[in-house]
Amino acid sequence: MLTCSSVIRDFTEPAASITLDETARHRRRMMMTSDRTASGSVISFLLDLPEARLLRNGDGLLLSDGTVIEVRAKAESLHEVRGRDGRHLLALAWQIGNRHLAAQIEPDRLLIRRDHVIREMLEGLGAQVTEVEAVFDPEGGAYGGSHAAHHHGDAHDHDHLHHEAGPAHRHD
């Protein structure tokens, strides 16, 4: 069985690619299958990294036989968040971070997963929120650079106002 235990950035002519959304790119160990090659074949392998990490667009997965599979980030359904100015965008970023949501931070916008509750909150704070399809490459976590934020999805069985009532992190 082919295995991948290292990720590289410097490579030429990958044998195949693998297209994954952000959630599927955050892995340590799992069976994976490449996209179809020009000849119609696929390459199956075990991803077996020393620790979980977010695979980035353009990373190379070096397989045990020397083959390289190129990681391609898949476009996702996201919210683009814009503020009135830099200070407002920074305040919006704080609100998103206060709710432990993964965010891609750019000079003039934030990208977050679509979430109608968060959208309503941000619009209530004066943000311009637009639905977009884009690659999602959020900031890494504070501990070791891995993506540590949790994802709420579309189901909301707890409130998002984690810290307004005090320092305790509650999930009612």
C-alpha positions in Angstrom: 0.0 0.0 0.0 1.3 3.5 -0.9 1.7 5.8 2.0 2.4 9.6 2.4 4.2 10.7 5.5 5.5 14.0 4.3 4.3 17.2 2.6 6.6 19.1 0.2 6.4 22.4 -1.6 9.2 22.1 -4.1 8.3 19.6 -6.8 7.8 19.4 -10.5 5.4 17.3 -12.6 3.0 15.7 -10.0 1.7 12.3 -11.0 -1.8 13.4 -10.1 -3.8 15.9 -8.0 -6.3 15.6 -5.2 -9.0 18.3 -4.9 -10.3 18.8 -1.3 -12.3 21.4 0.6 -10.9 23.0 3.7 -12.3 20.4 6.1 -11.0 17.5 4.1 -7.6 19.2 3.8 -7.2 19.3 7.6 -6.0 15.7 8.2 -3.4 13.5 9.9 -4.3 10.0 8.9 -6.8 8.7 6.4 -7.2 6.8 3.1 -7.3 9.1 0.1 -7.8 8.7 -3.6 -6.4 11.1 -6.2 -8.5 12.8 -8.9 -8.5 10.9 -12.2 -5.3 11.3 -14.2 -5.2 12.0 -17.9 -5.2 8.2 -18.5 -8.3 7.8 -16.4 -6.6 6.0 -13.5 -6.6 7.1 -9.8 -4.0 6.6 -7.1 -5.1 5.4 -3.7 -2.8 5.9 -0.7 -2.8 6.3 3.1 -2.1 9.8 4.4 -0.1 9.1 7.5 1.4 12.4 8.8 3.1 12.8 12.2 0.5 15.3 13.3 -2.7 16.9 11.9 -2.2 19.8 9.6 -4.0 21.9 7.1 -2.9 20.9 3.6 -2.5 24.0 1.5 -3.3 24.6 -2.1 -0.1 23.6 -4.0 1.3 21.3 -1.4 2.8 18.0 -2.7 2.0 14.7 -1.0 5.2 12.6 -1.3 4.2 9.0 -1.6 6.4 6.1 -0.5 7.3 5.2 -4.1 8.5 8.8 -4.9 5.2 9.8 -6.6 3.9 13.3 -5.8 0.2 14.1 -5.6 -0.6 17.8 -5.8 -3.2 19.2 -3.4 -5.8 21.5 -5.0 -8.1 23.5 -2.8 -11.8 23.2 -3.8 -13.9 26.3 -4.0 -16.6 26.4 -1.2 -19.7 28.3 -0.4 -18.6 31.1 1.8 -19.6 34.5 3.1 -17.4 37.5 2.2 -17.5 40.1 4.9 -16.5 43.7 4.3 -16.5 46.6 6.7 -16.9 50.4 6.3 -13.2 50.8 6.8 -10.2 49.0 8.3 -11.2 49.7 11.9 -14.7 48.3 11.3 -13.3 45.2 9.6 -11.0 44.6 12.5 -14.0 44.9 14.9 -15.9 42.4 12.7 -12.9 40.0 12.8 -12.9 40.2 16.6 -16.6 39.3 16.7 -15.9 36.3 14.4 -12.9 35.2 16.5 -14.9 35.6 19.7 -17.2 32.9 18.4 -14.3 30.6 17.5 -15.1 30.6 13.8 -12.5 29.8 11.2 -11.8 32.9 9.1 -9.6 33.8 6.1 -8.2 37.3 6.7 -7.4 39.5 3.8 -6.6 43.2 3.7 -10.1 44.3 2.7 -12.3 41.3 3.5 -12.9 38.3 5.7 -14.0 34.9 4.4 -16.0 32.6 6.6 -18.2 29.5 6.1 -21.8 30.3 5.3 -23.9 30.5 8.5 -27.2 32.4 8.5 -27.0 33.2 12.2 -23.5 34.7 11.9 -24.5 36.6 8.8 -27.5 38.2 10.6 -25.2 39.2 13.5 -22.6 40.7 11.2 -25.2 42.6 9.1 -26.6 43.9 12.4 -23.1 45.3 13.1 -23.1 47.1 9.8 -21.1 44.6 7.7 -21.7 44.0 4.0 -22.0 40.2 3.7 -22.0 38.6 0.3 -22.3 34.9 -0.7 -19.3 33.8 -2.7 -17.7 30.6 -4.0 -14.0 30.6 -3.2 -11.1 28.6 -1.9 -11.1 28.7 1.9 -7.7 29.0 3.5 -8.3 30.1 7.1 -5.8 31.4 9.6 -4.0 28.7 11.6 -4.7 28.2 15.3 -2.6 29.8 18.1 -1.1 26.5 19.1 1.3 25.1 16.5 -0.3 26.8 13.5 -3.0 24.1 13.0 -6.6 24.9 12.3 -8.2 24.6 15.7 -11.5 26.4 15.4 -14.7 24.3 15.5 -17.3 24.4 12.8 -20.9 25.0 13.7 -22.4 24.1 10.3 -25.9 25.1 9.5 -27.5 23.4 12.6 -27.5 25.7 15.6 -28.2 23.9 18.9 -26.4 26.4 21.0 -26.1 30.2 21.1 -23.1 31.9 19.5 -22.7 34.6 22.2 -20.0 32.7 24.0 -18.3 35.4 26.0 -20.7 38.3 26.4 -22.0 37.0 29.7 -18.6 36.4 31.2 -15.4 34.5 30.7 -16.9 31.0 30.8 -17.2 29.2 27.5 -20.7 27.9 27.5 -22.7 25.8 25.0 -26.3 25.8 26.2 
